Amino acid sequence: MVDTRAVADWHPATKLVHGGAERSQFGELSEALYLTQSYVYPNAEAAEARFTGADPGYVYSRYANPTVRMFEERMALLEGADDARATASGMAAVTVALMALLRAGDHIVSARALFGGCLYIVEDFLPRFGVTSTLVDGRNLDEWRAAVRPNTKAFFLESPTNPTLELVDIAAVATIAHEAGAKLVVDNVFATPLQQHPIQLGADVVAYSATKHIDGQGRCLGGVVLGDAAFIQAAHAILKNTGPSMSPFNAWVLLKGLETLPLRVERQTQNAAILADAIGAHPAVTRVLYPGRKDHPQFDLAQRQMSGASTMIAFEVKGGRAEAFRVENALRLISISNNLGDAKSIITHPPTTTHQRLTPEARARLGIGEGMLRLSVGLEDARDLVADMTRALDTLL
């Protein structure tokens, strides 16, 4: 059995291998996969105690499951949160996080630079239940302050943003939120739990699409929300009664993904820095956005807020949609897909995929031009990635 008495002193890589592990009577080395819907009680009185909460044991895998619980505890240990709840997908995590904090008559302030699905939740879904919203330029602290209303209960942002890799000053926005009596929710998927620590910066709730870096090998969907005990209680009630729970099998896959997360993210970030420089030097590229480059508009904030520069790159090619498509179609090693954080390098054209639901005017306000491409850098040899990208960009010359 792992000695968990020293768990608080463990470094992140150790937490990601051993955190939350519970062995059965068989003493298995790898975490056990509990593929069960329900649980057997020794007697009727025990069943009653489980359902009333007098006995904290397991009742039904929609409520909780031993494998899922190990994933939740490992994530909470890594993030420095009181607790975590796993969800069926990243969008389920965002939805649960916001619905746990908001009710009819409340108001949310959100950065406008969000993943398309998140914008849908803020602008279309929540208003159906009487929650109003205001979108702001997340980089402008004055806009956050000006958007506050007496009924503002939540702030929501992602940083770095999808797909333009803008940064939001999490600590400053957290201060504004708390002065207004609101909670700050941060979607931390681009930064990963290793390269940015929102709770340490003042955030109240952190959400992840575990589908991305946490799995990191294109195998399954998952999400997770983290926060204090009061938030977790509210989130658990939503999950338990509406059902977007994580499957035990996916939790087991994600536990295995966490074990190698530091190795993968470190290598991917190294590759991304090399590739960003190669892309930035190409004559067919008008701009490259990467938080680790000194020409990033918020490089100083990146140095202050992040411990790594991200595995993601955004860049714009001369021309527009046709030229961006030409680059994508000329690639032989890098795959065209809308996922990210994978061991395989992936490229996508946000205006026609992840952000296609936005109007051209809205995309222009966010800096998403028709020639923009988003690149998730994988584990391939950086020399091969540079060669593939250079050859594809050369088709525009």
PyMOL commands that set and color helices and strands:
alter all, ss='L'
color gray80, all
select helices_A, chain A and resi 4-9+12-18+44-52+66-79+90-101+116-129+141-147+170-179+192-195+229-242+248-280+299-305+321-330+350-352+360-366+382-394
alter helices_A, ss='H'
color red, helices_A
select strands_A, chain A and resi 83-87+107-111+132-136+152-158+183-187+205-209+223-227+285-289+312-317+335-336+346-348+372-376
alter strands_A, ss='S'
color yellow, strands_A
deselect
rebuild
show_as cartoon
